[in-house]
Amino acid sequence: MLRNHPKNAQAWDLLGKVYNDLRNSLKYEYCARKAADMNSNNAAYLLKLGNVLSERNQMREARAYLEKGVRLSESSLGYFANYSNMLFVILHDHQCSPQEILSEHQKYGHKLSAWAKNKTVERPVSVNHNPRLRIGFVSGDFRDHPVSNFIYPVLSSIDKTRFDVIGYNVSPSNDRHTQLYAALSSEWNDVKSLSHIELAEKIAADGIDILIDLSGHTAYNRLPVFGLKPAPVQMSWIGYPGTTGVKEMDYYLIDSNFAAPGVLDSHFTEKLAYLPAAKQFEHADYNIDINTLPALKNGYITFATFNRPQKITAAVLDAWARILTQLPDARLLFASMSDEEMIEKYMLEFESRGVRREQIIVRLKCGFGPYLHMHGEVDIILDTFPYTGGTTTNHASWMGIPSLTLEGDSVVSRQAGAAMKFLGLEEFVASSADEYVAKAVALNEQLEHLNNVRLSLRERILEREKRVSHRAFYFEKVLEQAWSLHKQGLPAQAIVLADD
């Protein structure tokens, strides 16, 4: 068809979908550009091009297309979802300061408040017959998704004599994880077909006391529902490493290992609730033993990164190249590559920085089992910055591998550092690129120490869980404090819990 109609934007768009399904991001980008060029005022084409450019780590250009696509879609039902997608890309843009990121999210919040202004959701008058607090969880990630690993420790242990757990599943998923969360809930609702207003009305009618968003600006989110304020207290937690920008969101729950109170508060429109974690992450149930440090057998150290390519900046490549040129026998396992073109791109990036090709071990994206087994080849994780690892950091820890990370001045730059501090591994947290490089190079002379950390790390994780009576201990305290403030007629304020 394209041979006869080379300017048919729809045909280019369809061909791009084929290449996307085949995981050929380079050819997908080419087709997406063609479609956008043929119809530069088609929001869908612009948004698709922005997304593939983001995947290929061309963040500034991606943002330009996404911004235009969002503007053109303002009158559509998908406007707020498109806006959220753009904000997620902005969060990955290392050239954006925390202040700019906050400002962009606030603009979303202003748009949402304007949309919600003339829409009324009536909450029933509470008569307080139920002694239990009714906690609603709204998520697009009650499924096989990384967020599931973070929320399971809490939702599986929350005290049902004090809290009713009401789940609102807004994704089309119905996998074994979905069924698990349905079983853990006091009440379960599949609400993907409800509009934002209909869902807000249902939540209000259900008499929810505290409503918790688990998605932020990620897929299937229902932040517009929170803009309608269907519950007296509203929180965002775990699904998104940053502010929602929604002024009707009262709190953002943050792991106390991220920063001391006051350090990150100015990056949020919400008040921060700092809670220690009894258990950060539900680890995979794959029965994979931890092996001895590979470097002791190989005679050289193997670094690795499993983070998605959008997190790899020029500054990260510079730091990794400095490490590899100082350790010419070292290797870097470079995983999660989309296609051969992406592999070659990064090979050329390393060569231009003086790194030999044989030092780079490349792997395409693979299934979860092979991904976990790959950790058996790795001695130490080299984290990305400023957008650090989250899920991948926790998977590596369970496999006995600490992450060397550079802590910055934003939430996204502190995720991996928080995970290391939770495990008492502050030695793997750097505060500058020079310190990051120096620590990596020094680890080449500390192989026995790395091996000791490796073989004891899983036990360290299990021991950390035993410090409190149950895994939802701190989470429940935050809920009770937030509700107490509300019942006193006080506005939301920062909540800080001591790590007992």
C-alpha positions, 0 to 999 in steps of 0.5 A: 500500500505504501508503495502506491500511497507513500504519503498515507499517514494511517498506513505508516502508523499501522506499519509502525505498530507492526515494528513495535510488536516486533520490538524493532524500535528503530524502524518503529521510530521511522514509521512514527516520524513518517505518520507525524510528518504526513499529519502533524496535527494528529494527536495520536501520531504525535503521542506515539512518536513521542513515546518511541523517542522516549524509549530510544532515550531522545528525551527532549525531542520526545517531550516536544512531540508529547507536549503538542499531542497533549495540547491537541487532545485537550478536548478528548476523553484521553486528555488526562491520560496523555498528560500523565504520559508526558509527565512520566517522560519529563520525570526521565529527563535529566535536564529537568530540575526538581523545580521544573518537574514540580511546576509541570506537575502543578500545571496538570493539577491546575487543569484537573481542578478546572475540570473538576470545578463544576462537578459535584460528588456528594459524600454520605454523612458518616454515622460512625457505626463501623469501628474500622477505617475504610481504606480504598485502593485505586490501581491499574497495577493489581496485576503482574507488574512491579508495583505488585511487589511493593504493595503486597507486603502491606496489603497481605498483612494489614489488620482487618479488625481495624481496617476494611480494605476496598480494592478498585481495579481500574485495569483490564487485567485479571491475572493471578495477581489480580485474583490474589488482591481480590482475595486479600480485600474486604471488598473488591470492585472491577471498575475499568468501565466506569468513567471518572465521575462514575467511579468517584460517585461509587467511591463516595457511596462506598463510604471510603475514609482514606482513598489511596492512589497506587499509580500516580502518572502511570498507565491506567491511572485515575487521578481525575477521580481524586480531583473530585475528592470522593474521600475526606483523606486522599493519598498517593503511594508507591506507583510513581516516584514524585508528586501527582501535582493534584492539590486535592491529594492530601499526602504522598507516602514516602519511605523514610530512607529516601531523605530526612524530613524537610529535604524533599518536601518542597518537591511535592504539592502533597504533604509527605508522610515518612514511614519506615518500611518493615518489608520493602518488596515481595521477592520472586518465588523463583527457587534460585540459589545465590552463587559465589562471587563470579569475579573470584573464578573469572579473575575480573569484575563484572558490573551490570545494569538492568535498568531501562534505556530511558534512564541511561544518560550521557553522564551515566555513560561517561561515568561507566566509561571512566570505570571501565578504562581504569579497569581494562579487564572489567566487564559491563553486562548491558541488559534490557536492549530493545533491538540490535540497532540500540545495541550498536548505538551504545557500542559506539557510545562506549567506543567513543569514550575509549572502552573496548567492545570486548568489555561490553556484554550485551543482552536483549530484553528477556523473560523474568526467569532468564533475567533473574538467572543472569544475576549469577554472572554479575558482581555489582550493579552500576546504577543509573542516575539521576533516575535510579533503579527501583524494582531492578535494585530490589531484584538484585539485592535478593540475588545477593548483589548490591547496587552502587548508586549516586544519590541526588536531590530528587525522589527519582535519584534516591530510590536505589539509595533508599533500598541500600540504606534499608539494608544497612549498605550505605557504603554503596551510596555515592554523593558525586560522580567522582565518588561513584567512579572511585567506589566502583574502581575500589571494589575491584580490590574488595572481592572477598568483601563483595562475596561476604555481602553477596552470601549474607544479603538475602538473610539480611533482608529476611532479618529486617522483616522481623523488626516489627510485629507485622509488615503493615505496622508503620503503614497502619500508623500513618493511616491512623495519624492522618485520620486523627488530624482529619477528625480534629478538623486540621489540614494535612501536615507532614507525618514522621514516624520513628523507626522503632 
